[in-house]
Amino acid sequence: MTFEEYLIQKKIDRSQFQAAEPEVYSEWKILFEQMHPESFTTHKKFLINKIRRKYLLRDS
């Protein structure tokens, strides 16, 4: 699973997230590539929810 696929699964709009917070996006992408997705979710659980509320992926 790629980081982009993970963000879709978590209903986070990648383009909005990357444009608004490029440093956080890059940090998360690097960390995600070094961890199992479940470990990443556990590590960033509360932050993921905060980011999802800010950059919710809308169904088209």
N, C-alpha and C positions, 0 to 999 in steps of 0.2 A: 504494500500500500504506500502510495506517495503522500507527501504532506498535503498536496492539493486535494487528493481524494479524501483524506482525513477531514479536512475543513468542510468539504461538502457533506460528509457523513454527520458532522457536528452542526450542520446548517449555519456555517459561517461564510459570509461572502468574501472570498479571497481577495478580489480586486479592491474592495473598499478597505479591508483590513490592511493590505499591503500599502495602499496609497496613504492612509491616515497615520499608520504607525509602522513605518518601514523597519525601524530598529528592532521592535518587538517581533515583527514578522520574521525577520532574518534570524534572530536569536532562537525563536521557536522552531523554525525550519531546520536549523543545524542540530538542535537538541533532539528533535523528532527523528532525524536520520540516524542518531546514535542510540535510540531506545526502541523498545517494543511499543506499539501504539497503546496498549493497556497501561504500561508503565508511565508513558507520557500523560495519559489522561489522569491517572492517579496523582502525578506530580503537579499538574496544572489545573486540577479540577475546578477550583473556584474562579480562577482566572479565565478559563474557557467559557464559563457561564457569563462572566462579565463581558467578554469580547463578543459572544454570540448576541447578547442584548444590544450591543452597539452596532454590530455589522451582520444583522440577521439576513440569511440567504432567502430571498423571496422566490417562491415557485412561479415560473412564468407560464 
